[in-house]
């Protein structure tokens, strides 16, 4: 690195701190999901489907913020595990609708308990008003970053 390059201590970087927290949330969730032989990536799709079942693959991609190719691969894996079904839309045969199977729906109660427990662990010893400030600030940071991304003339396709 050039001696003239700007420096940002990772400990002072919001991106670094958010990524570190996310990785720790993710690792803990993975440990719980492994009990059910579920991939962590399934969690994000199940979460969407538990809130709104019978959506298109495009909707799932938009809500999970990943490319449609990645969503197709995840749906295929979830089909193999009996978590979801794929069917043509009744009104527009070009669209595919994804719905939960009985097995996928039955997992909601236990897996959501994990999410609640993980969130409780994360905020242990932190005052509720501080947690609310943090949530509010993160929401605004996310909106700022999304607006900046949307303003880019050419958007990168890499999800990493």
C-alpha positions as CSV (number, residue, x, y, z in Angstrom):
1,X,0.0,0.0,0.0
2,X,1.3,3.4,-0.9
3,X,2.4,5.6,2.0
4,X,-0.1,8.2,0.5
5,X,-3.1,5.9,0.5
6,X,-5.9,6.9,2.9
7,X,-6.1,4.7,5.9
8,X,-9.1,3.4,7.8
9,X,-8.5,1.3,10.9
10,X,-10.9,-1.7,10.6
11,X,-12.0,-1.2,14.2
12,X,-13.2,2.3,13.2
13,X,-14.8,1.1,9.9
14,X,-18.6,0.7,10.0
15,X,-18.4,-1.7,7.1
16,X,-15.9,-3.9,9.0
17,X,-18.0,-3.8,12.2
18,X,-21.2,-4.7,10.5
19,X,-19.6,-7.5,8.5
20,X,-18.0,-8.9,11.7
21,X,-21.4,-8.9,13.5
22,X,-23.1,-10.4,10.4
23,X,-20.5,-13.2,10.3
24,X,-21.1,-13.9,14.0
25,X,-24.9,-14.0,13.6
26,X,-24.4,-16.2,10.6
27,X,-22.1,-18.7,12.3
28,X,-24.4,-19.1,15.3
29,X,-27.4,-19.5,13.0
30,X,-25.5,-22.1,10.9
31,X,-24.8,-24.1,14.1
32,X,-28.5,-24.2,14.9
33,X,-29.6,-24.9,11.3
34,X,-27.1,-27.8,11.0
35,X,-29.2,-29.7,13.6
36,X,-31.8,-29.8,10.8
37,X,-29.3,-30.5,8.0
38,X,-30.2,-27.1,6.5
39,X,-27.8,-24.7,4.7
40,X,-27.6,-21.2,6.1
41,X,-28.6,-19.8,2.7
42,X,-32.0,-21.5,2.9
43,X,-32.8,-19.4,6.0
44,X,-33.1,-16.2,4.0
45,X,-35.5,-17.8,1.5
46,X,-37.6,-19.6,4.1
47,X,-37.9,-16.3,6.0
48,X,-39.4,-14.6,2.9
49,X,-41.7,-17.5,2.2
50,X,-42.9,-17.7,5.8
51,X,-44.0,-14.1,5.5
52,X,-45.4,-14.4,2.0
53,X,-45.8,-17.9,0.4
54,X,-46.3,-18.5,-3.3
55,X,-44.0,-15.8,-4.7
56,X,-42.1,-15.7,-7.9
57,X,-38.4,-16.5,-8.1
58,X,-37.8,-12.9,-9.1
59,X,-39.5,-11.7,-5.9
60,X,-37.3,-14.1,-3.8
61,X,-34.2,-12.7,-5.5
62,X,-35.2,-9.1,-4.8
63,X,-36.1,-9.8,-1.2
64,X,-32.9,-11.8,-0.5
65,X,-30.8,-9.3,-2.5
66,X,-29.1,-12.0,-4.7
67,X,-29.1,-12.7,-8.4
68,X,-31.8,-14.8,-10.0
69,X,-29.2,-17.4,-10.9
70,X,-28.3,-17.8,-7.3
71,X,-31.9,-18.0,-6.3
72,X,-32.6,-20.7,-8.9
73,X,-29.7,-22.8,-7.5
74,X,-31.0,-22.3,-3.9
75,X,-34.5,-23.2,-4.9
76,X,-33.3,-26.3,-6.6
77,X,-31.4,-27.4,-3.5
78,X,-34.5,-26.6,-1.4
79,X,-36.7,-28.7,-3.7
80,X,-34.3,-31.7,-3.2
81,X,-34.7,-31.3,0.5
82,X,-38.5,-31.2,0.3
83,X,-38.8,-27.6,1.6
84,X,-40.5,-25.9,-1.4
85,X,-42.4,-26.7,-4.5
86,X,-42.2,-24.9,-7.9
87,X,-45.2,-24.4,-10.1
88,X,-46.2,-22.3,-13.1
89,X,-48.3,-19.2,-12.3
90,X,-52.0,-19.8,-13.1
91,X,-52.3,-16.4,-14.8
92,X,-48.9,-16.0,-16.4
93,X,-47.4,-19.3,-17.4
94,X,-43.9,-17.7,-17.9
95,X,-43.6,-17.1,-14.2
96,X,-42.7,-19.8,-11.6
97,X,-44.2,-19.6,-8.2
98,X,-42.4,-21.0,-5.1
99,X,-44.5,-22.4,-2.3
100,X,-43.6,-24.0,1.0
101,X,-44.2,-27.7,1.5
102,X,-45.7,-28.9,4.7
103,X,-42.2,-29.7,5.9
104,X,-40.9,-26.2,5.0
105,X,-43.8,-24.6,6.8
106,X,-43.4,-26.9,9.8
107,X,-39.9,-25.7,10.3
108,X,-41.0,-22.1,11.0
109,X,-41.8,-22.4,14.6
110,X,-38.5,-24.0,15.7
111,X,-36.2,-22.0,13.3
112,X,-37.8,-18.7,14.3
113,X,-37.2,-19.6,17.9
114,X,-33.5,-19.8,17.0
115,X,-33.6,-16.4,15.4
116,X,-35.3,-14.9,18.5
117,X,-32.7,-16.5,20.8
118,X,-29.8,-15.4,18.7
119,X,-31.1,-11.8,18.8
120,X,-31.5,-12.0,22.6
121,X,-27.9,-13.2,22.9
122,X,-26.7,-10.3,20.6
123,X,-28.3,-7.6,22.7
124,X,-27.5,-9.0,26.1
125,X,-26.4,-6.2,28.5
126,X,-27.4,-3.5,26.0
127,X,-30.2,-1.1,27.0
128,X,-33.4,-1.4,24.8
129,X,-33.2,2.3,23.8
130,X,-29.6,1.7,22.6
131,X,-30.7,-1.3,20.6
132,X,-33.4,0.8,19.0
133,X,-31.0,3.6,18.1
134,X,-28.6,1.0,16.6
135,X,-31.5,-0.5,14.5
136,X,-32.6,2.9,13.4
137,X,-29.1,4.0,12.4
138,X,-28.4,0.8,10.5
139,X,-31.7,1.2,8.6
140,X,-30.6,4.7,7.6
141,X,-27.1,3.6,6.7
142,X,-28.6,0.8,4.5
143,X,-30.9,3.3,2.8
144,X,-28.0,5.7,2.1
145,X,-25.9,2.9,0.6
146,X,-28.8,1.6,-1.5
147,X,-29.4,5.1,-2.9
148,X,-25.7,5.5,-3.7
149,X,-25.7,2.1,-5.5
150,X,-28.9,3.0,-7.4
151,X,-27.2,6.2,-8.6
152,X,-24.3,4.3,-10.2
153,X,-24.3,4.4,-14.0
154,X,-23.1,0.8,-14.3
155,X,-23.9,-1.7,-11.6
156,X,-21.5,-4.5,-10.6
157,X,-23.1,-7.9,-10.8
158,X,-20.8,-9.5,-8.2
159,X,-22.7,-10.4,-5.0
160,X,-19.5,-10.8,-2.9
